[in-house]
Structures are given as C-alpha cells and as structure tokens.
Amino acid sequence: MKALLSISLAGCLTLPAALIICGSSLRAQTGQAVIGTHDGGTSELLESIFIPPKPNVPFSLTLETEWTRPMANGGTFTLANKRRIMRDSAGHVYQERWYLVPKGGKIESTMNYIQIADPYEHVGYSCEVASKTCFTEPYNRSASANYQPAVGKSGALPNGQGSRTVEDLGKKDIEGLETIGFRETTTVNPGVFGNDQPMITVREFWYSPQLGINLISLLDSPQSGKQQFTATKVSTAEPDPHSFSLPEGYSVDRSGIEKAKQ
C-alpha cells in the first residue's frame, strides 16, 4: 500500500488544518466568480519504509520521517511527521499515516489514515479518518516469503550511463537490536536524463535481520531531495491485538477488493 503522504504543488500548496496557499480568486464586474487557474507544478508521493508481513517477530515502533528539499536560492525546506507501526506474531501489519507538516512550524500534524494488512485474507484496509470509511484493496504479500533489502553491486552501469559503488558499513546496535548497514552511491553521467551535470544518488540503510525491516533508511537524490526514516521507541513485545481490528464505528467499502476479483 502506498504511503498516502502527498503534497499537491500544482498551483496550490495544500496542508492539514485547511491551510491552502495559492492564487486568489477574482470576481468579474457581473458578480460571477472567476477562478484563477495555474499551469505547471507536480504532485508527489513519499514512499516510506517497507514492512513485510513476517510472522513470529512482533514489534511496535514510532517512525520519524524528515523530507528536506532544496530551494533555488540555496536554502532548503523540510517536512516531517511521526507515526506508529506495529506487527503481530501472525504477520498482520498496522500503520498510521500522518500528514507531513513543516518542521518547526506552527502547523500540527494530524492522522489521516489507519492501514491494516492481512496476508492471509490478502486484503489491505485503508481507513480514512475524515470519513470513517475503510477502503479495501488486494494485499498480495505472503507471510511465508523471504524479504531482503535489495543491495546492488559496484561497477559500471549499462551502456556507459554511469557507475555504482556499494559499501558494506558493518554492524551497529540501534534501539537494542543488531543491524547491518550498506551505502549505495549511484552516479549518472551528464546527458542521460537531460542533466547537464553528474546526478549522484545515495542510499543508506541499517537493516535488522531479526525484525526484517530497516531501522534507519536514508535517500539523498537530485529528484526527491533528502529523505530520512528513523525507527524509535522500538519494542519486540506483542502489540495490543485490538490494534489489528478495524476501527470501531468505521464502515467498510469493499468495492476495491470486489473490483479486483472481476
């Protein structure tokens, strides 16, 4: 399931607490409203850390996210949030989704979705807080699969596009758990993606073999800026089983899963 942490930059910047920054509307002399339109912009979706439905290794944690991007004048702007993630001994996954908000700003983050993944019924639920509706979609990850972080190999990229360097960073204790670290640096030569300078992307992660997840994950790329995900308050105790039930008072929209069966 997607991270559901998006910011629309197509003319308006939309954030929680009904803050919308964009061009003002106009009113013609006839009294008819005139809506100002905008060209250009992007719509972006932040992909968070991967949580496999791994059985027999329950955990709960708080994931702290920071997303820093450059400004044309040499500065940066950073969005941040914190959210809870849990997995029970059966492999069911619970995740909260909270709005990304300006770091150090006056806007408070609020939760917009609760997501529950069932690897046995093969159903994912995205429960929208505003409408109190749980939308369904297929969830095809298997609790019996062996999920491992992808680690590339050092060397030249195909067709002379650039090069990749992979470093083994060794082991490090994080939140009382042993992790293994890798850093992958990919350099794309000028002209490959319309770039007039080399494009350098760095990925670094610290993986817990016990839990099967990255406790620290960093991505620094010209396209997306700097993303850092840090697991805090990690517990390996069995979470509250009620967390993996649909929220009380929410309705269920099964159109997504029914459509997938057709």
C-alpha positions in Angstrom: 0.0 0.0 0.0 1.2 3.5 -0.8 2.4 5.9 1.9 -0.5 8.2 1.4 1.6 11.2 2.3 1.2 13.6 -0.6 1.5 17.3 -1.3 0.0 18.9 -4.3 2.2 21.5 -5.8 0.0 22.2 -8.9 -0.7 25.9 -8.3 -1.6 25.4 -4.6 0.2 24.1 -1.6 -2.4 22.1 0.5 -1.6 21.2 4.1 -3.7 20.0 7.0 -5.7 22.3 9.2 -7.4 23.7 6.0 -4.3 25.8 5.1 -4.3 26.3 1.3 -1.7 28.7 -0.3 -2.4 29.6 -3.9 -3.5 32.4 -6.1 -6.6 34.4 -5.1 -9.9 34.1 -7.0 -11.3 37.0 -8.9 -14.8 38.4 -9.3 -16.0 39.9 -12.5 -18.0 43.1 -12.7 -21.1 40.9 -13.4 -20.7 39.4 -9.9 -19.8 36.0 -11.4 -16.9 34.3 -9.7 -13.8 33.9 -11.8 -11.5 31.1 -10.8 -7.8 31.7 -11.3 -6.0 28.7 -12.9 -2.4 27.7 -12.8 -0.1 25.8 -15.2 2.8 23.6 -14.2 3.6 22.1 -10.8 3.9 18.5 -9.6 2.1 16.0 -7.4 4.4 14.0 -5.2 4.1 10.9 -3.1 6.6 9.9 -0.4 7.3 6.2 -0.2 8.1 5.1 3.4 9.9 2.1 4.7 8.9 -1.4 3.7 7.2 -3.5 6.3 6.9 -7.2 5.4 4.2 -9.5 7.0 6.9 -11.6 8.7 5.4 -13.9 11.3 6.8 -14.8 14.8 8.6 -11.5 15.2 6.2 -8.9 16.6 7.2 -5.3 17.2 5.9 -1.8 17.7 7.7 1.4 16.9 7.5 5.1 16.1 8.8 6.1 12.7 10.2 9.6 12.4 10.3 11.0 8.9 12.1 14.1 7.6 12.0 15.2 3.9 14.3 18.0 3.0 14.4 19.6 -0.4 16.5 22.4 -1.9 15.3 25.9 -2.9 16.6 27.8 -5.8 18.2 30.4 -3.6 20.4 27.8 -1.9 18.2 27.2 1.1 16.1 24.1 2.0 12.7 23.4 3.3 11.8 20.3 5.5 8.6 18.4 6.1 8.3 16.0 9.0 6.0 13.7 10.9 5.9 10.8 13.3 3.7 7.7 13.1 3.1 4.3 14.8 3.8 1.0 13.1 3.1 -2.5 14.6 3.2 -6.1 13.5 1.8 -9.0 15.4 3.1 -12.6 15.7 0.9 -13.7 12.9 2.3 -11.1 10.5 -0.6 -8.7 10.4 0.7 -5.1 9.9 -0.8 -1.9 11.4 0.4 1.5 10.2 -0.8 5.0 10.9 -0.5 7.8 8.3 0.0 11.3 9.5 0.3 14.5 7.4 3.7 15.8 6.7 4.0 19.3 8.0 6.7 22.0 8.0 9.4 21.1 10.6 9.5 23.6 13.4 6.4 25.3 12.0 3.1 26.1 13.7 1.0 23.6 11.8 0.3 20.4 13.8 0.3 17.1 12.1 -2.9 15.0 12.3 -3.6 11.4 11.4 -5.4 10.9 8.1 -5.4 7.1 7.6 -5.1 3.9 9.5 -3.9 0.9 7.4 -4.2 -2.7 8.3 -2.8 -5.5 6.1 -3.9 -9.1 6.4 -1.6 -11.5 4.5 -3.9 -14.5 5.0 -7.1 -13.0 3.7 -5.0 -11.0 1.2 -6.8 -7.8 2.0 -5.5 -4.3 2.8 -7.6 -1.8 4.6 -7.0 2.0 4.3 -9.3 3.6 6.9 -9.8 7.3 6.2 -10.2 9.2 9.5 -12.2 12.0 8.0 -15.0 9.9 6.5 -14.6 6.9 9.0 -14.6 4.6 6.0 -12.2 1.6 5.4 -11.4 1.2 1.7 -10.2 -2.3 0.6 -7.6 -3.3 -1.9 -5.7 -6.5 -2.7 -2.8 -7.3 -0.5 -0.6 -9.8 -2.2 2.5 -10.0 0.1 3.0 -13.5 1.6 3.8 -14.2 5.2 5.9 -17.1 4.1 8.1 -15.2 1.6 11.7 -14.2 2.5 12.0 -10.4 2.1 15.5 -9.0 1.9 16.7 -5.4 1.2 18.0 -5.0 -2.4 21.7 -4.5 -2.5 23.3 -3.7 -5.8 26.9 -4.4 -7.0 29.7 -2.0 -7.5 30.6 -1.3 -11.1 29.7 0.4 -14.3 26.0 1.0 -15.3 24.8 -0.4 -18.6 25.5 1.4 -21.8 28.0 3.8 -20.3 25.3 5.6 -18.2 27.5 6.0 -15.1 28.7 3.9 -12.2 27.6 2.5 -8.8 29.6 2.0 -5.6 28.3 -0.2 -2.8 29.9 -0.1 0.7 29.4 -2.6 3.5 29.2 -0.4 6.6 29.4 -3.2 9.1 27.2 -3.7 12.1 25.6 -1.2 14.6 23.3 -1.5 17.6 20.1 0.5 17.1 17.3 0.5 19.8 18.9 -2.6 21.3 18.9 -4.5 18.0 21.8 -5.5 15.8 21.7 -4.0 12.3 23.8 -4.3 9.2 24.5 -1.2 7.1 25.0 -0.6 3.4 25.6 2.6 1.4 25.0 2.6 -2.3 26.2 5.6 -4.4 25.0 5.9 -8.0 26.4 8.4 -10.4 24.6 9.1 -13.7 26.6 10.7 -16.4 25.6 14.1 -17.9 23.0 13.8 -20.7 21.5 10.5 -19.6 18.4 12.1 -18.1 18.7 15.5 -19.6 21.1 16.5 -16.8 24.0 18.9 -17.6 26.0 17.7 -14.5 26.5 14.3 -13.0 23.5 13.1 -11.0 24.5 11.5 -7.7 22.1 9.4 -5.6 23.0 8.0 -2.2 21.0 5.3 -0.4 22.0 4.2 3.0 20.1 1.8 5.3 20.6 -0.1 8.6 18.7 -3.4 8.4 17.6 -5.5 11.4 17.7 -9.2 10.4 15.6 -10.0 13.5 12.7 -7.8 12.5 13.2 -7.9 8.8 13.0 -4.1 8.4 15.3 -1.1 8.1 15.6 0.8 11.4 17.3 3.7 9.7 16.9 4.5 6.0 18.3 7.5 4.1 17.8 8.6 0.5 19.6 11.6 -1.0 18.7 12.2 -4.7 18.5 15.2 -7.1 14.9 14.3 -7.9 13.4 13.9 -4.4 15.9 15.7 -2.1 16.9 14.1 1.3 14.6 11.6 3.0 15.4 10.1 6.4 13.4 7.5 8.2 14.3 6.6 11.8 12.7 4.0 14.0 12.4 5.0 17.6 10.7 3.5 20.7 11.1 0.0 19.3 9.6 -2.8 21.3 9.6 -6.5 20.5 6.6 -7.3 22.8 3.4 -8.5 21.3 1.2 -5.4 20.4 -2.4 -5.0 21.6 -4.4 -7.4 19.4 -7.2 -4.9 19.1 -5.0 -2.7 17.0 -5.3 -5.1 14.1 -9.1 -5.0 14.1 -10.9 -2.3 12.0 -11.5 0.9 14.0 -14.8 0.9 15.9 -17.5 2.9 14.1 -16.0 2.8 10.7 -17.9 1.5 7.6 -16.2 -0.8 5.1 -16.2 -0.1 1.3 -15.4 -3.4 -0.4 -15.6 -2.1 -4.0 -11.8 -2.1 -4.4 -11.4 -5.8 -3.5 -14.5 -6.8 -5.4 -13.3 -5.0 -8.5 -10.0 -6.8 -8.3 -11.9 -10.2 -8.3 -13.7 -9.4 -11.6 
